[in-house]
Structures are given as C-alpha cells and as structure tokens.
Amino acid sequence: MFFLVHLRSNLSTSKTILIIDDEEKLRQLLSRIIGLEGFTVFQAADLKTALKTLEQEKSIDIILTDVKLPDGNGIEQLEKLRTISPMSEVIVMTAFGTIHDGVLAMKHGAFDYFTKGDDNEQIVPAINRAFEKVKLQKRILDLEKKLEEKHGFETILGNSEAIKNAIHLAKKVAPTDSSVLLEGETGVGKELFAQALHYGGSRKNKPFVAVNCSAFAKDLLESELFGHKKGAFTGAVSDKKGLFEEANEGTIFLDEMGEMNLDLQAKLLRVLESQSFIKVGDTKPTKVNVRVIAATNRDLKKETEKEHFRLDLYYRLATFKIKIPSLRERKEDIEELAKHFVSVYSAKLKKRITHIDKDFLKQLRKNEWKGNIRELKNCIERSVILADGNELTSDLLPIEILNNESVGVDNSITSLANMEKIHIQKILSFAKGNKTKAADLLGIGLTTLYRKMEEYGIGK
C-alpha cells in the first residue's frame, strides 16, 4: 500500500487523502484512523476508480494505495498517477514486503515503504511527515508563482505591435541559456525585460543579479563584478565575492554595457567564452555558470566602429538581440500604462482616483516622452499627488507637457513671454487664486511666481 502526495500551488488549510485498497474493512479502518488526524478521506477499491476520483477531486493531497490491486500493480501504475498528480510524494505499503518492492518503490520516487502488520504504528507519523513536506512544497510553489507574477512577462503592459514583437522575441529566447542584448533608450523598461527573461527560463529559482555598469568608477567595477582577494589593493581587507559569483547558476544583468572600459570588456569576453574569471589579486580562475543579459542605450555596433567597444564582445553578447521600442513608437499603449500607474499611485498615496479626463489622456498621447515609461510614471505620480478630487485633469500635468500643446494659444501669439503669461493665468485660475498651489503646479517657487506675476502685470 502506498501514499501519493499531490502538490498544488495554491495554499490550502484542509488536508485530504485518497485511500486505494480492495479490502473494504481495511479501508474503513484506515479512514477512521486517518480521519482523526484531521484529514478528509476519499476511498477507492481499484485504480480505475482512483484515477476518476483524482480527476474529479482536484484538492486531493495524499493518496494511499495498496501495491496489489484488482486492475493493476500500484508501483507499476505510479507513472499514470503522477500524470494526474505530477508533484507527488509516495509511501508504499504492501502485505508482502520484499526488498525488491521496496527498492522499486523508492526508485519510482517513493517517500517511504512499509509492510502491512509489521509497521502499523508508523503509518500515521509517516502521513504527517509527508503532509509537512506537501505544505512546504506548496509554500515554495506559491512564492515562485508570486515572483513570476511580479517579474514575469505579464508585467510588461501594452498591445501595440512594437511591444508585442519585442515580447514575442523575448519569450522565444527566455527558456534558453543564450546571451541576450537589450537595446533601447533610457526608461523603456530594459530591466523589466531582463527580469522577465530570467523568470521565464529554467534559472528562475536561482539568483537574478542586476548591476548598472555606469554606477561604478572604472577601477571599482572589475572588483564589483569579479571580486578580489585580501590585500589586492588598498582597502581590500578581506576576500570579497563578485557579482558574477553571487549570480552563479542564475542570471546577471549588465545594464549600461556601453560604459564598460575596453580592458574590462576583454575579461567579460573570457567569462562568456569559458565561464571562468580571475579575481583581482588572485592567480587561480574561478568557475561559474551564469547567463548574461546585457542592456544599452547606445548603438554598440557604431561604438565598435569608433573602437570604443570590442567587436568580438559585441557579437558574443548579441547572440540574440531585442530592440525595446520607445514610448513614442507605441503611443497606443499610453492610456493602458497611465491607468496602471494611476492605480499603483492611488493605492500608494491612499487616494481614490476613479476617472481620468479625456484631455489629460490627449495631452499624454501628444507628448514626445523622451524619458519614456520612466518619465510617464513620474508624471502620473506627480498628478496623483496634486489631485484634490477623484479625477485627473490636464491642469495637473507639468508645464513642459502642457506647453507642447501651446496651452490653447492662437497663432497670433509668437512671444514666449506671452505664452508663459497665459499659462500662469490659466494655472492661477485653476487654483482659484491659491498662489502656493499654483506655484506647485507650475513647478516653481512661490517667490518666483510673485516675481513673474509682477513682471507680466497679472492680478493688477
């Protein structure tokens, strides 16, 4: 007789077990004993009924079945049971225990093996141990699911052809270990793509390490990436692991790759080719197994022509290249992105924004968004902060976005000063004369507002 533990990703407080045995009296006895342990018990007299029960009752946690059944051998049918319950633990119990059966059961993935009559007092403890393992596995699966939801491809919003093509390419390469080069302007979401590539692949349960190559001085970046030995340089008071070593078995994301100096590029090429490197101050190579995803806002191919970037490293990194579109190339996605950020910042700032004015969205679509999604996100956050009611209106947008529309000025107005004067008047009118609020909306100091009002004769 054996147990088969069925794992699911959703955590459940109930405990369920299916007993498969052709001896009715034994099934009833086991049902009463196991039921006292808090399990909901299902019964089946043969494999056919058991398989049907498994298909109907998706909440079964443990299956207890005899090896010798009317329509098959429990151990031999284990593969079929695993098809329905692919993450099962197994405990085998039989009336005729043999070493061969025990070895065979364990080979097929059994959690434990018992002989009827000899080990009866061990059945309940074994069930409880198996169920503890089930609960642990459920927690792990739940955490993995949350990580995938937080960092997977579902987090990349948009339905434009440009973004869908980029996602399609990323999904194709995600399951592989190939290096990927993400190209795109600042703020387009390259790290979001890198995370999705990692969590969409076989390394998703291993480390994801991100490093911005432009955030370190050139002489420090090598130590950060590869680590150093004690005494390698002034201040190296102990051995230090580098980020490549921290990312072992997982993925390292190298952002702003175009900022890396040529000497360090040569060492990175060695890592890509041999999966080994030498720490600063060391003489022995350190082996790693790391997938590299790189990103840049530069045209690295042109940088190679200027000899600012190694051509061999470029081709090694660009095994698979993905161009992430700028926001102005996917303006049909702006409304969806804006609504998402409104939802995020409404919750974060404890505000209840339920409506976005059409003119607000119109202004967003007409802006060039040189800072891309990052700029849009900051714009929405600012607007939510300034909103007093439950609606976002165009008056809450930054001056530079409103100025793109010439703020309603007719063609006879060509003076920049006149445009500024009219805009200040509009904002003061919207703020109902509240100069502090008007200054906030304009993004200037209160003293500057008073000076400009005096300069333009506003309020006289």
Protein Blocks (a to p, Z undefined) as FASTA:
>chain_A
ZZdddddfbdcfbdcdddddfblklmmmmmmmmmmnopacdddfbfklmmmmmmmmmmbf
bdcddfbdfkbcfklmmmmmmmmmmmbccddddfbdcfklmmmmmmnopabdcdehjlmm
mmmmmmmmmmmmmmmmmmmmmmmmmmmmmmmmklpgcjbfklmmmmmmmmmmmmpmbdcd
ddddehilpmmmmmmmmmmmmklmpccddddfklpcfklmmmmmnopaehkaghiabccd
dfklmmgoiacddehkllpcfklmmmmmmmmmnopacdehiabdcddddddddddfbdfk
lmmmnopacfklmmmmmmpacddddfklmmmlmmmmmmmmmmmmmmmnopacfbdcfklm
mmmmmpgolnlmmlmmmmmmmmmmmpmblcdcfklpcfklmmmnonopafklmbfklmmm
mmmmmmmmmnnopaklmmmmnopafklmmmmmmmnopoZZ
